[in-house]
Each structure stands twice: as C-alpha cells, then as structure tokens.
Amino acid sequence: MTASSMSLLALFMERQTELRKRLRRRLGSDELVNDVLQETYLRVERMPDGTVAQSNPGGYLFRMALNVAADQRQAEARYLTGEEVEELLHFADDALDPARIVHARLEVAALEQAMQELTPRQRAILIASRVEDVPQQDIADRFRISVRMVGKELKRALEHCGARLDRRVVQRFGPGAGKES
C-alpha cells in the first residue's frame, strides 16, 4: 500500500517511530516529542478520511507535528517561569510588610488631617482635580471662579498637603512644570 492510498491515521501509526526520531532531532526533548505526537494523533484522528490529497503525506504529518510543537511552545510562553513566580511572591511579601502598612496608615491619617486644614473650596478643588479628574474649566464653572484661580487654589492645597506629609510638590502643568513649587 502506498503512502498516498492509505489513510493519514494509518500512515501516522505506521511511521510513528520514524516521526518520533525526526521530531527528537528537531525538538531535543523526549517529553516534548511525546506531547507533540499525542496531540498530532488526536488532530489526525479528528480529520475526516480523505481530507489530505497530498503528494507527500509523510511530510504533511511531520509539518503538522512541528506546528503542534510551535503551538505548545507559544502556549507555554504565556505562563510565568518559576523565577518570575518567586519574584512575585517576594514582592507580595514586601507589600504586606507590617511596618509598611503602619507607615501607609500614618500617611493616610496625616493626609486626612492636612485636607481638613484646607479651606472648604481648596479641599473641594483638590478632590475634584486629583481624585475625580474633573477638568479645571469645569471646576471653575462649578465655583464661578476663573481657571487661573482654580490653578492657584490647587497649588496652595497641594503645597499645604505636601508640607504636612514632608513631601516635595512638583508642578505638573503650566509655566514652571516639573519644578518644585
């Protein structure tokens, strides 16, 4: 029986040893070869008889197996390596450090206190601008003040909070952007 007249599944079964050797040379890993052969078998088994009218069905099988290997490697590349998992675990350990939690809570309390010391308008402008991301023009319209006044009030509020938290305040917009205020 010639390769072209037998079914692809029968050809796979007949040439499995040869296919294994070729894949072993190409892929280098017996474990990977076993996985690839198993998946290739399943794909061939699902194909209807006579779907492959190839002049070289053996080459077709080999290319199919190489495509399976490429698909598996691509899927494995999406998973984290052991080193990456370990790094994330250490990061999580650092993030949950009790001293950092206490420090963060103290900073939040200091920020709340600093915000209470602001005028009601400064506090509202700061929250609208930095928390709610409201455009300054909308804030100006809300308070019936100029956009320039919104900028001044925001700057005062940020400087006050920065001083209470012992933080540098860097101007993000307008003249002097990027410089300490």
Secondary structure, DSSP 4 states (H G I P E B T S, - for coil): --TTTS-HHHHHHHTHHHHHHHHHHHH--HHHHHHHHHHHHHHHHHSPTT----S-HHHHHHHHHHHHHHHHHHHHHTSPPHHHHHHHHHHHHHHT-HHHHHHHHHHHHHHHHHHHTS-HHHHHHHIIIIIS---HHHHHHHHT--HHHHHHHHHHHHHHHHHHTT---B--SSTTTTSB-
